Amino acid sequence: MEHVKSDATPWGLPPEIFSTDEYKSGNINPVTGSVGDSALDKQVGGNHYKQFPIQPVEFINANNLSYMQGNVIKYVVRYPFKNGIADLEKAKHYIEMLIEFERNKQLDKE
C-alpha cells in the first residue's frame, strides 16, 4: 500500500498547535487541544484504560466511531484487566447489534 501524504493533523486540531512551545513541552493535550490538565489524566473506577499509550476514548474520538463501535473497542481492550469473558460477551452483543442494524439498512434499500 502506498503512503498518501495528507495535510490533516492528528485529531483534527489546527496545525499551528503542533509548533507551539506548550505542545512541544507536553502541556497541550493532543486529543483535546487544551492546555494543562486533561480529564484523560484521571480515570474513575479503576486503571484498566490508563495503562495504554492510547486510551480507547482517544482512538474512538480520533476515528469518529459510533457509540456501538466505540463500545466494541472499549470492551475488547479492557477484558483482560476488568471483567474477563463478561466484557467479551458485551463486545459480542454490540457486534451482533451492529450486524443486525446493517442488515436492516440493506433490506430498507431493496
Buried (B, 14 or more C-beta within 10 A) or exposed (E): EEEEEEEEEEBEBEEEBEEEEEBEEEEBBBBBBEEEEBEBEEBEEEEBBEEEEEBBBBBBBBEEBEEEBBBBBBBBBBBEBBBEEEBBEBBBBBBEEBEEEEEEEEEEEE
